[in-house]
Every structure is written in structure tokens, then in C-alpha cells.
Amino acid sequence: MSEIRQVTVVGASAAGVSTAEGLRRAGYEGRITLIGEEAHLPYDRPPLSKQLLSGDWEPERLRLRGEEALAGLRLDLRLGVPAQSLDMAAHEVVLADGERVGYDALVVATGAAARRLPGTEGVSGVHVLRTLEDALGLREALRGGPRLVVVGSGFVGCEAAAVARRMGAEVTMVSDVPAPLADVLGPDLGTMLAEVHREQGVRLEPGVLVEGIRSEGVRATGVRLADGRTLEADAVLVGIGARPNTGWLAGSGVPVGNGVECDATLYAGSDVWAAGDVAGWLHPRTGIPTRIEHRTNAAEQGLAVARNILAGPGAAIPFDPVPYVWSDQYDLKVQIFGRTRGADRMRVVEGGLAERKLIALYGLGGQVCGAVAVNMARAARAYRALVAEGADWETVAGAGRDREMAR
């Protein structure tokens, strides 16, 4: 790679800001252009389904960095104008207003967009929860205690359901899995979460497919289920996952599949790197193409990309994290280290399900692959190292009975 005079980062996200900070901390003095589709200063997304949705926080508190800190990064900040395409031959990003921004190194940090139910475009009362405007719109819809149907029981669905109940909404949560987050945590912890939500007044409809939205004119009035029933609703939240924002890269030559396809160092070739929810990389430990949509991962990848840009592809270091995500639901704090999805066994090693205070280890192929803590944040730290080293299951799981996990 030739001398780097300009780094252009597309995506004013946690990953994008982290990349810029990593470059400056390492002594990079060249130009950094940060391009963001939204007009807002870069902000944090986890509070959208928690503190902002509940009204405990206002938008200003979500900013990733204050104006003074951003000024200290000496950014060429382009907000409110999305990237439209990429001209790799010219080493230029083409913006929606026609302007072209050059680069010596390009970082794709465009994140992911919420998946929507087909046929809901233009139907009012149907919400997703991915942006600041999404959260503020849903917050307004929750005033007055409406009937809310949440489609999906993942992190967003569970957290929003908890906040909506606190705000007085009548909440029904529909999902094709048997219990909230059961596909991530397994049946035992999923059942525990289901009990908690029911105790808080959430009606659960597990193992049911959604067929579509019922509407009158352009206003949603309910959710049609595949079993023929209709759930009445004043508002609907669709929380069925996200897709990486790679559409603007179509035809550019950047390898795109499940996100931007990178090697183990987050390099996609031809002076292009990726970080955050949009980055799919070859995990150096498992050899499996991996993409993670978690806040901590975005920040860590941004720093890793900054380091590797300055080192150059030939001296770049593989990105080998222990993934971490947390979820706040009612009085529960759930923390997940490593990978639990796809595990073949689980064992509670501290606390218990009945107390709703526990540490559970997850194993795959005779090794520890993940750990989950529920309301045991301090104790959880000791288990991160076991996940990082892929510790032998029988050596560290201790006495007890394994719960065999469906693969």
C-alpha cells in the first residue's frame, strides 16, 4: 500500500468513530473524512430500545462524543448525505448529491438496516427500531397505553416490550421460536425469560409465524398470524433482525455476501476495509465467516482496522475477539460472552434459574464456547478467559448435569 494521506470512513457509527479515534491515537496526521447518512452527530444505538425509548434519556445524551471531542479528531465531517456508490478505479466514494470523495484507504462502517415485513411500506403504525427517528416515533406511539404487538423476541423485541410495559402499553410478543431469545440462550434460559415477561403482563405467542399486517386505509390495526388468528393492535414493532447496508457497493468490485467479505484482518482488498455490523470476516480461530451485530464488537473492530490500515495489509493482525453483548429487561441484566448460538451443551455453574441469578457455560465439541451471566456481572468476568482460550469442557464445567442443546 502506498503512503496514506486520506482515510475515508463511510458510516458515522460506533465503528466509524472508533476507527477515526484509533488513527489519531496512533499518530496519524492525514485527512480523515467521516461520511454519515443521518444528519445527527454520531450517536450510540443500544439506548434506543432502553433509555431513549422509555424517555429516561433525551437524544443529546446518546452522542458518542461531544462536539469538543469530535473537533479534536480533526474530521472532515460529512453528515446527512449518504454514499451512493463506489468507484474503486478512481478511489472515490460518490455521494448522493454527486460529490466525489477520494481515499487512499476506505473503511466501510455503514452498519445494518432493520428488516421489515413485506407490504408494510407506507403503513403508519408499523415501527422498526434502528435509528434515532425510529425510537422517537415509537416512543410517541407508546404514550397513552396503546395495544402494541411486537413481532420478534430477540434483543430489540424483548427490550422494547419491557419498556412498553413500563410505559403502560398492553403488549403482545409474537415469535417463531418457543421462548424469548431461545435461539441464542437455549430452552432453559429462554423459558426463564418467558416467565419474567409473563409476570410483567406481556402476552406471549411463541412458535407462531406472522403472515402480515392488517390495516384500514394506511393505518395498521392488527397482525395476521399464519394460524388464521388476528391480533388487534394500535401499534406494531417489527424486530426480526437486520441486513448489512451494502447496497451502495453494488457493482463496485468489493466482495459482498453476508456483509463486506473480509479476511481475518478485516481487509476486503484493493485498499478497502470494513468494521462493525457490516463487516463479515474470516474468524481466525474457527475459520468460519463471521458477522456480529453488537456494539462492543463495532468499537473493537474500528480500533483494529485503524491499527491495520497503518500497518498495511502485509503486517495486519487478525481480529480475534471474545464477542460480548448485554441486554437489560426489567430488573434483569443478561451478559453474553463468546458464542452461545450453535452450542451443543449448556450447564449452570453458579446460581440458579429459580433465583434468576446465574452463570451458565456453553460448550461445543468439548470446549467452552460461551458464557451467560444473569444478574451476576462481577462473577461473569472470570469466565471470559475460559471462553477466550476455548477451555476443556469437562475440566472447567464442574459437577452437574449438562443440558443437551439442539443443533
VEXDO-434811 format. One line per field, with one value per residue (C-alpha): residue in one letter; chain; z, x negated, y negated. Coordinates in Angstrom, 2 decimals. Example, Ala and Ser with C-alpha at 12.3 -4.5 7.8 and 13.67 -1.06 7.14 Angstrom:
torba = A;S;
vexse = A;A;
Z = 7.80;7.14;
X = -12.30;-13.67;
Y = 4.50;1.06;
END
This chain:
torba = M;S;E;I;R;Q;V;T;V;V;G;A;S;A;A;G;V;S;T;A;E;G;L;R;R;A;G;Y;E;G;R;I;T;L;I;G;E;E;A;H;L;P;Y;D;R;P;P;L;S;K;Q;L;L;S;G;D;W;E;P;E;R;L;R;L;R;G;E;E;A;L;A;G;L;R;L;D;L;R;L;G;V;P;A;Q;S;L;D;M;A;A;H;E;V;V;L;A;D;G;E;R;V;G;Y;D;A;L;V;V;A;T;G;A;A;A;R;R;L;P;G;T;E;G;V;S;G;V;H;V;L;R;T;L;E;D;A;L;G;L;R;E;A;L;R;G;G;P;R;L;V;V;V;G;S;G;F;V;G;C;E;A;A;A;V;A;R;R;M;G;A;E;V;T;M;V;S;D;V;P;A;P;L;A;D;V;L;G;P;D;L;G;T;M;L;A;E;V;H;R;E;Q;G;V;R;L;E;P;G;V;L;V;E;G;I;R;S;E;G;V;R;A;T;G;V;R;L;A;D;G;R;T;L;E;A;D;A;V;L;V;G;I;G;A;R;P;N;T;G;W;L;A;G;S;G;V;P;V;G;N;G;V;E;C;D;A;T;L;Y;A;G;S;D;V;W;A;A;G;D;V;A;G;W;L;H;P;R;T;G;I;P;T;R;I;E;H;R;T;N;A;A;E;Q;G;L;A;V;A;R;N;I;L;A;G;P;G;A;A;I;P;F;D;P;V;P;Y;V;W;S;D;Q;Y;D;L;K;V;Q;I;F;G;R;T;R;G;A;D;R;M;R;V;V;E;G;G;L;A;E;R;K;L;I;A;L;Y;G;L;G;G;Q;V;C;G;A;V;A;V;N;M;A;R;A;A;R;A;Y;R;A;L;V;A;E;G;A;D;W;E;T;V;A;G;A;G;R;D;R;E;M;A;R;
vexse = A;A;A;A;A;A;A;A;A;A;A;A;A;A;A;A;A;A;A;A;A;A;A;A;A;A;A;A;A;A;A;A;A;A;A;A;A;A;A;A;A;A;A;A;A;A;A;A;A;A;A;A;A;A;A;A;A;A;A;A;A;A;A;A;A;A;A;A;A;A;A;A;A;A;A;A;A;A;A;A;A;A;A;A;A;A;A;A;A;A;A;A;A;A;A;A;A;A;A;A;A;A;A;A;A;A;A;A;A;A;A;A;A;A;A;A;A;A;A;A;A;A;A;A;A;A;A;A;A;A;A;A;A;A;A;A;A;A;A;A;A;A;A;A;A;A;A;A;A;A;A;A;A;A;A;A;A;A;A;A;A;A;A;A;A;A;A;A;A;A;A;A;A;A;A;A;A;A;A;A;A;A;A;A;A;A;A;A;A;A;A;A;A;A;A;A;A;A;A;A;A;A;A;A;A;A;A;A;A;A;A;A;A;A;A;A;A;A;A;A;A;A;A;A;A;A;A;A;A;A;A;A;A;A;A;A;A;A;A;A;A;A;A;A;A;A;A;A;A;A;A;A;A;A;A;A;A;A;A;A;A;A;A;A;A;A;A;A;A;A;A;A;A;A;A;A;A;A;A;A;A;A;A;A;A;A;A;A;A;A;A;A;A;A;A;A;A;A;A;A;A;A;A;A;A;A;A;A;A;A;A;A;A;A;A;A;A;A;A;A;A;A;A;A;A;A;A;A;A;A;A;A;A;A;A;A;A;A;A;A;A;A;A;A;A;A;A;A;A;A;A;A;A;A;A;A;A;A;A;A;A;A;A;A;A;A;A;A;A;A;A;A;A;A;A;A;A;A;A;A;A;A;A;A;A;A;A;A;A;A;A;A;A;A;A;A;A;A;A;A;A;A;A;A;A;A;A;
Z = 0.00;-0.90;1.56;3.18;3.05;3.24;5.04;4.19;6.56;5.29;8.29;11.20;13.51;16.62;14.32;12.20;15.14;16.74;13.53;13.49;17.14;16.63;13.76;15.73;18.83;16.70;15.48;12.03;10.84;7.44;6.39;7.84;6.16;8.03;5.95;7.62;6.09;9.06;9.84;13.55;15.16;15.72;18.43;20.38;19.41;22.41;24.40;21.57;22.88;26.52;27.99;24.99;24.29;27.91;27.99;30.70;28.26;25.56;22.21;23.22;25.82;23.14;21.38;21.07;21.59;22.47;19.93;21.56;21.39;17.77;16.96;18.49;15.93;13.14;10.95;7.58;8.72;6.04;7.64;6.09;2.68;2.13;0.00;-3.28;-4.97;-5.01;-7.90;-6.99;-10.11;-9.21;-5.44;-4.88;-2.94;-4.82;-2.57;-3.18;-4.04;-6.75;-4.85;-5.03;-2.01;-2.59;-0.39;-0.03;2.44;2.64;5.70;5.22;8.52;7.24;9.76;9.17;8.49;10.19;8.27;7.54;6.93;3.22;2.31;5.26;3.38;3.81;6.51;9.56;12.97;11.89;13.51;13.41;15.91;14.41;14.23;16.47;14.50;14.81;18.60;18.97;16.72;18.73;22.00;20.87;19.78;23.25;25.01;26.36;26.79;23.32;22.28;20.99;19.10;18.98;16.10;17.12;20.50;20.01;21.85;20.35;20.78;24.38;25.47;23.76;25.24;28.71;28.21;26.69;29.70;31.98;29.96;30.37;26.97;26.51;24.94;22.92;21.69;18.72;17.59;15.61;18.38;21.50;24.01;24.06;22.92;22.99;19.73;21.44;25.05;24.70;26.11;29.83;29.89;27.21;29.46;32.37;30.27;29.14;32.77;33.56;30.65;31.54;35.15;33.88;31.89;28.40;26.40;24.56;21.30;20.78;17.81;15.52;12.11;11.14;7.82;7.51;8.83;8.82;8.07;7.48;4.81;5.56;9.29;10.91;13.03;13.73;12.94;10.95;12.11;9.92;12.05;10.95;14.02;14.08;17.00;17.37;17.60;17.76;17.01;15.73;16.32;13.87;15.42;13.06;12.62;10.34;7.00;6.33;4.48;1.35;-1.42;-2.29;-3.08;-5.84;-8.94;-7.25;-7.10;-3.29;-2.29;-0.70;0.73;4.35;4.68;3.24;2.90;4.58;5.50;9.13;9.42;8.23;4.84;1.78;-0.74;-3.00;-0.09;1.36;4.98;6.95;10.59;12.63;11.78;8.05;8.32;7.66;8.35;8.45;12.15;12.78;15.47;13.90;10.22;9.85;8.07;10.89;11.20;14.59;15.23;18.70;19.99;21.67;18.54;16.46;18.68;18.84;15.08;14.46;16.55;14.87;11.40;12.34;13.53;10.45;7.99;9.39;9.47;5.93;4.76;4.89;8.60;9.66;12.72;12.62;14.55;17.19;19.80;22.51;21.42;24.15;24.29;27.11;27.46;30.13;30.66;33.73;36.67;34.72;33.23;30.81;29.63;26.91;26.25;23.17;21.12;22.53;19.30;17.91;21.24;21.83;25.64;28.49;32.24;35.04;37.13;39.59;40.98;39.54;37.21;40.06;41.61;38.20;39.16;37.49;35.36;32.55;30.37;26.79;25.06;21.55;20.57;24.11;24.55;26.25;23.52;25.52;28.92;30.04;33.25;34.64;37.39;38.20;36.42;38.74;38.74;34.95;34.37;35.44;32.74;29.82;29.91;29.67;26.54;25.08;25.49;24.48;27.76;28.02;28.92;31.43;33.20;33.88;33.77;37.18;38.66;37.37;34.53;31.03;29.15;25.65;23.10;19.80;16.85;
X = 0.00;-1.30;-1.54;1.82;2.73;6.52;8.67;12.36;14.81;18.33;20.62;20.78;21.31;19.62;17.27;16.62;15.85;13.69;11.67;11.03;10.03;7.70;5.97;5.41;4.21;1.65;0.30;1.90;1.87;3.51;7.03;9.94;13.30;16.29;19.45;22.84;26.26;28.05;27.82;27.19;23.78;22.67;24.78;24.99;27.66;28.13;30.05;32.61;34.53;33.91;33.29;34.33;37.47;38.56;37.97;35.31;32.79;33.12;31.26;28.33;27.27;26.79;23.95;20.87;18.62;19.20;18.57;15.24;14.02;15.09;13.33;10.18;10.25;9.94;12.51;13.79;17.34;19.99;23.39;26.83;25.55;25.37;22.82;24.44;21.74;18.04;15.63;12.74;10.74;10.71;10.50;13.58;16.83;19.75;22.23;25.97;25.51;22.98;19.86;16.88;14.67;11.28;9.34;6.09;7.76;11.52;13.36;16.91;18.75;22.31;23.86;27.13;30.75;33.81;35.65;39.28;42.33;43.25;46.11;45.72;44.09;46.22;48.42;48.49;48.33;45.75;42.40;38.85;36.17;32.79;32.38;32.96;36.09;37.37;37.05;38.62;41.51;42.18;41.85;44.58;46.75;46.46;47.94;51.41;51.01;51.77;52.09;48.60;47.78;44.06;43.08;39.90;38.47;34.79;32.87;34.79;38.19;37.58;36.11;38.81;41.53;40.12;40.03;43.51;44.97;43.30;44.97;48.37;48.83;50.74;48.03;48.19;44.93;45.11;42.23;41.47;39.19;40.53;39.39;37.73;34.10;34.32;32.37;29.49;29.68;31.28;34.57;33.83;32.89;35.49;38.18;36.92;37.22;40.70;41.78;40.41;42.22;45.50;45.18;44.83;48.03;46.70;48.83;46.57;47.44;44.46;43.84;46.16;45.41;46.69;48.49;48.86;50.31;53.99;54.76;57.61;56.59;52.94;53.20;52.19;54.93;53.55;51.21;52.37;50.93;50.30;52.73;55.61;55.86;55.54;54.07;55.60;53.05;52.75;49.02;46.74;42.99;41.14;37.95;36.96;33.28;31.21;29.43;25.99;26.00;24.07;26.45;24.33;21.42;23.28;21.12;18.09;15.98;15.96;16.80;20.24;22.25;23.30;21.82;18.50;16.42;13.04;10.06;9.13;7.66;10.88;9.32;11.53;8.77;7.98;7.45;10.91;11.51;14.71;15.77;18.94;22.25;21.48;18.19;18.06;14.61;12.92;12.63;9.01;9.84;12.79;12.09;15.79;17.07;18.46;20.53;21.53;24.14;23.09;21.94;18.74;17.66;18.14;15.84;13.19;13.23;12.86;9.69;8.41;8.96;7.18;4.17;4.15;4.51;1.37;-0.47;0.58;2.18;-1.13;-1.63;2.02;3.09;6.07;9.13;9.80;12.28;14.41;17.80;19.79;23.37;25.70;29.44;31.48;35.01;36.97;34.62;32.51;29.10;28.13;24.50;23.22;19.56;18.45;20.86;23.88;25.81;24.92;23.63;24.27;24.47;25.13;24.53;25.40;22.21;23.16;26.51;29.71;32.63;35.13;33.25;32.82;29.23;26.72;23.70;24.13;21.38;21.98;19.91;19.23;17.08;15.76;14.68;16.20;17.56;19.69;20.84;24.01;24.49;27.84;27.55;24.00;21.91;18.90;18.65;19.01;15.61;13.76;15.45;14.43;10.93;12.36;14.23;11.16;8.97;11.65;11.14;11.76;15.42;15.01;12.16;13.98;17.72;17.61;20.08;23.62;25.82;25.41;28.42;28.06;28.72;30.48;28.18;
Y = 0.00;-3.47;-6.33;-7.05;-10.71;-10.32;-7.78;-7.93;-6.26;-5.65;-5.37;-7.83;-4.86;-3.50;-1.59;-4.68;-6.94;-4.26;-3.98;-7.72;-7.73;-4.78;-6.53;-9.73;-7.90;-6.10;-9.44;-9.57;-13.19;-12.81;-13.65;-11.65;-12.07;-10.67;-10.29;-9.73;-9.18;-10.71;-14.42;-13.79;-13.80;-10.18;-8.55;-5.29;-2.75;-0.38;-3.04;-3.36;-0.33;-1.19;-4.66;-6.73;-4.72;-4.99;-8.75;-8.49;-9.97;-12.59;-12.38;-14.60;-12.05;-9.39;-11.20;-9.02;-12.02;-15.65;-18.37;-19.26;-15.64;-15.36;-18.62;-17.16;-14.35;-16.97;-15.24;-16.27;-15.51;-14.97;-14.33;-13.99;-12.85;-9.07;-7.30;-6.29;-4.24;-3.43;-3.99;-1.72;-2.53;-6.23;-5.56;-7.72;-7.47;-9.01;-10.78;-11.14;-14.82;-13.93;-14.92;-12.58;-11.97;-10.39;-8.00;-6.13;-3.76;-3.25;-1.92;-0.65;-1.13;-1.52;0.84;2.64;1.75;3.22;5.90;5.07;7.18;7.27;4.97;2.60;-0.25;-3.37;-1.82;-4.07;-2.48;0.11;-0.61;0.68;-0.29;-1.06;-4.85;-7.84;-8.76;-5.20;-5.31;-8.74;-7.73;-4.58;-6.50;-8.85;-5.92;-4.36;-7.35;-6.67;-2.91;-1.52;2.12;2.96;6.13;6.92;9.19;11.00;11.97;11.12;8.42;5.49;7.12;8.17;4.84;2.79;5.00;4.42;0.64;0.59;2.41;-0.10;-2.87;-1.24;0.36;3.61;5.79;8.99;10.53;12.92;15.09;18.22;19.53;21.27;18.62;15.19;15.41;19.21;19.40;17.58;18.76;22.18;23.50;23.19;19.52;18.80;20.29;18.19;15.02;16.06;16.37;12.93;11.29;13.03;11.90;8.34;8.66;9.43;11.85;14.30;16.03;18.39;20.66;18.72;17.24;13.78;13.68;9.91;6.67;5.88;2.26;-0.15;-2.61;-3.31;-2.63;0.67;2.22;5.67;8.53;11.58;14.89;17.92;19.97;17.73;15.52;11.73;9.79;6.34;3.54;-0.21;0.06;2.79;3.11;5.34;6.74;9.54;8.81;6.65;6.79;5.27;1.95;2.92;1.84;-1.19;1.15;2.99;3.32;1.77;4.91;5.03;8.62;8.64;11.51;11.54;8.08;6.93;10.10;9.60;11.72;12.34;8.81;7.08;6.33;6.69;5.99;3.02;0.60;1.34;2.36;2.92;2.58;3.00;4.64;4.57;6.47;10.18;11.60;14.96;15.70;16.70;19.24;21.03;20.40;19.59;16.45;14.32;11.16;9.72;7.02;5.88;2.51;3.73;5.55;2.39;0.34;3.08;3.59;-0.13;-0.21;2.95;1.52;-1.72;0.25;2.47;-0.41;-2.00;1.33;2.21;5.48;7.35;6.62;6.53;8.53;10.92;9.76;12.40;11.10;12.63;11.27;9.53;8.30;7.31;6.88;5.07;6.38;5.27;5.98;8.47;7.77;10.52;10.62;12.93;13.69;15.63;17.70;19.45;19.96;23.39;24.77;28.47;28.30;25.89;26.10;23.67;23.41;20.67;19.58;20.97;20.44;20.25;17.33;15.67;15.09;17.38;18.13;20.67;22.10;23.20;25.85;27.06;30.02;30.49;26.86;23.83;21.53;19.11;17.90;16.15;14.19;13.12;10.50;11.68;9.08;9.21;13.00;13.11;11.54;14.67;16.74;14.56;16.06;19.58;18.58;16.88;19.96;22.46;24.30;28.02;28.56;31.38;29.62;26.33;27.02;28.72;31.15;31.08;32.16;30.80;29.60;31.02;28.27;28.79;28.09;
END
